[in-house]
Amino acid sequence: MTKLTTDTQANLLMFIEETKNSQVVWGLQNEDGWLACDSTEFEESEVMPFWSSKEDAQHHNVEEWADFVVTEIPLDVFVEDWLLTLDEDGVLVGTNWNQSLEGKEIEPSALAKMYL
């Protein structure tokens, strides 16, 4: 059962805490690459969603995203490589999207600072 709520700020803080503890971030990947979609908050921006638990990522591995595989990323690689690359590419990070696909869309550099 998911711990995610409609409080997107609380879900963001849970993302930071849980990934620090587990040292793993979860995303959805298929043969074409990692899941990314249009931002609902910012025009002409792309967002890549990630979750702090495998179970929450699996909740989204359905319907149009059913061809994706829930894949783990070591936290150090995520923070040191992924967030830098996503920042350079202008892609936002979606953290712990809930069942309604609601979640914070945050600049990768701002997310990286939260790990300091």
N, C-alpha and C positions, 0 to 999 in steps of 0.2 A: 504494500500500500504506500502511496506517495505521501511525503511530508510537505509537498509544495502546496502553497495557498494562493489566494488572489492578491496577496501582498507582495508585489514584485520586488520591493526593496528588501523585504525579509528573505525572499528567495535568493536574491543576489548575495546577501550576507551568508546564507546557508551554503551557497556555492563556494564561497571563499573558505569558510570553515571546514566544510567536508572535504574539499579537494586538498587542503593543507594536511588534513588528517590521513587521507587515503593515498595521497601523492599521485592521484589519477584523475583525469578529466575524460568524459565520454562524449563522443560525437557519432554522427551517422555518415557512413561512407559507402559508395558503390564503385563500379568499375570506371565511372567517369570522374570520380573525385569525391570531395566532401560536400555535404548538404549545405547549400547557401540559398537564401531567398530574399525577396524584396523586403526592405524595412517597412514596418507599419508606422514608424514614428518619424522617419526622415525621408523626404523625397529623394529619388534617384540615388538611394544608398542600398547597399547589399548587407545582409547580416548572416552570420554563420552561428547556428545555435550549438551550445554545449551544455552538458548536465554534470552534476556532481555525483550522480548514481547511475549505475547501469540500468536499474529498473525504471527510472524516470525516462531515460533515453529510449528504452524499449516501448514505452507507452506511445511514442511518436513514430515508431517503426511500422506504420500501418498505412492503408489506403495509398495515396500518391507517393508516400515515402516507404512503401513496403519492399521495394527493391534495394534498399539500403541495409547495411549491416552495422549493428551497434559495435563501435570500435573504441578501445581505450588509447589514451595518449598519456605518457608519463608527464607529471606536472612540471618537472624541470624543463622538458622539451617544449611543452605548451607555453610556459612563461618566457623562456629564453629565445625560442625560435618562432613559434607560431604567432605570438602576440606582436613581435617585431614585424614579421612579414605581413600580417593582416593590417597593421598600422600603415605600413608603406603602401599597401594596395588600397587603402581607404575602405576596408571592410569592417563593419561593426561586429561585436561579439554579443550574441544573445545568451543570457545565463539562466539556467533552470526554468525554461519555459514550462508553464503548467499545462494541464489538460486542455485549456482553452487557447493555447499558444500565446499566452500572455507572459511576458518577462522583460526584464531590463535589456535594452539595447545600448551597449556602452562602447566607448572608444577603447581599442585595445591598450593604448598607453595608460588610460585611467584604470583599467582593470589590473594591469601589471603593477601599478603603484599600490594597489590594495594588498599585494602579496609582500610588500616590504615591511 
